[in-house]
Amino acid sequence: MATQQNYIARFNRNIAALFTAALRLGLRHPRWLPFLARTALSQRSAARRRRTWERRGTHVPPLLVVSVTHQCNLNCAGCYARERHRPDARLLDIGRLGVLLDEAAGLGVSIVMIAGGEPLLRRELFDLTARHPGIVFPLFTNGLLVDGAVISELKRQRHVVPVISLEGTPEQTDLRRGGGVHQRLLRSLSDLSRNGILAGCSLTVTSENHATVTDPAFIAELADRGSGVFFFVEYVPVSAGSEAMVLSAGQRRDLIGFAKRMQRGHAGLFIVFPGDEEQYGGCLAAGRGFVHVSPEGMLEPCPFAPYGDADLATMSLTEALRSDLLRAIREQHGTLTETAGGCALWQNREWLQTLHQRHVETNSTHGA
């Protein structure tokens, strides 16, 4: 129990440090400061709520990743959402999604990352995020649907932070996303900046673009365009034959060190995902640090681990966080330290598939 409390305390301290860094960003950009100051205060309150639930026996992760759709207006090479997409799959309806976010706020979730597919294909999400100004909603978008209506909504909801995905150079981005896309993304980033909106960039880091995205000049160019937040997402080889794109151990160490140096020396937020999980005793998925909601509404350990035994269409988030499958994965966090490919669960997916099948069969037996 002491070890459990130690990692939770460290994770909470690191989240607090992130928001302290955000305040420094606000000092450089005064138009963002009121929102960032309110956010820092609300995160303290959220951490207290999580500690209260911990004492009651429910561990609440500070971070929730919610994929709201498999659909997208692009057809990017190696897209994980497209790999998983089933045209006939159920989509968690907007009312139920609203209940989920209401409950997440009550439990003390600090950050809800909105992902897809392309989440701006479900613009009704803005009605839900408006109810929770105390939660930060990084919204991961390809940037092509950022129009006047979206900008107006974002100006009203400063806690929704658009994060535009690109690969690196214009050639690297267009090779994966399509001709001319890179320039259109930079235009969207500039439009957001001109309207005083805090925005960011998401960079999927591979062995091929590692040198580009860890070049301070590249980061400076994006900062000049208006990016205040940088997510470095380690590549996971979801497409057969793409294993060579995985970061080497040395590149991964360089990436984490680069982000730390940039955080100390620049007015911006630099986040590596999943990052240095070793300091927390292993994998942070399955609710230790974060958990994933699929477009269908299944509570899953990680976006790259599509296995769940808790259906949020029929049960509360509180109940789902007590999932037997998630608990079994958390109990093995110390052995889930293989980080090649950015995700320990992806590297151990055969074990996870067996564990999931065992829990499905056990639940079916108990329900019979």
Stockholm file with secondary structure:
# STOCKHOLM 1.0

chainA/1-368         MATQQNYIARFNRNIAALFTAALRLGLRHPRWLPFLARTALSQRSAARRRRTWERRGTHVPPLLVVSVTHQCNLNCAGCYARERHRPDARLLDIGRLGVLLDEAAGLGVSIVMIAGGEPLLRRELFDLTARHPGIVFPLFTNGLLVDGAVISELKRQRHVVPVISLEGTPEQTDLRRGGGVHQRLLRSLSDLSRNGILAGCSLTVTSENHATVTDPAFIAELADRGSGVFFFVEYVPVSAGSEAMVLSAGQRRDLIGFAKRMQRGHAGLFIVFPGDEEQYGGCLAAGRGFVHVSPEGMLEPCPFAPYGDADLATMSLTEALRSDLLRAIREQHGTLTETAGGCALWQNREWLQTLHQRHVETNSTHGA
#=GR chainA/1-368 SS CHHHHHHHHHHHHHHHHHHHHHHHHHHHSGGGHHHHHHHHHHHHHHHHHHHHHHHTTCCCCSEEEEECCSCCSCCCTTCHHHHHCCTTCCCCCHHHHHHHHHHHHHHTCCEEEEESSCGGGCTTHHHHHTTCTTSBEEEEECSTTCCHHHHHHHHHCTTEEEEEEECSSHHHHHHHHCTTHHHHHHHHHHHHHHTTCCEEEEEEECTTTHHHHTCHHHHHHHHHHTEEEEEEEECCCCSTTCGGGSCCHHHHHHHHHHHHHHHHHSSSEEEEESCCGGGGTSCCTTTTSEEEECTTCEEESBTTBCCCSEETTTSCHHHHHTCHHHHHHHTTGGGCCCCTTSCHHHHTHHHHHHHHHHHHHHHHHHHC
#=GC SS_cons         CHHHHHHHHHHHHHHHHHHHHHHHHHHHSGGGHHHHHHHHHHHHHHHHHHHHHHHTTCCCCSEEEEECCSCCSCCCTTCHHHHHCCTTCCCCCHHHHHHHHHHHHHHTCCEEEEESSCGGGCTTHHHHHTTCTTSBEEEEECSTTCCHHHHHHHHHCTTEEEEEEECSSHHHHHHHHCTTHHHHHHHHHHHHHHTTCCEEEEEEECTTTHHHHTCHHHHHHHHHHTEEEEEEEECCCCSTTCGGGSCCHHHHHHHHHHHHHHHHHSSSEEEEESCCGGGGTSCCTTTTSEEEECTTCEEESBTTBCCCSEETTTSCHHHHHTCHHHHHHHTTGGGCCCCTTSCHHHHTHHHHHHHHHHHHHHHHHHHC
//
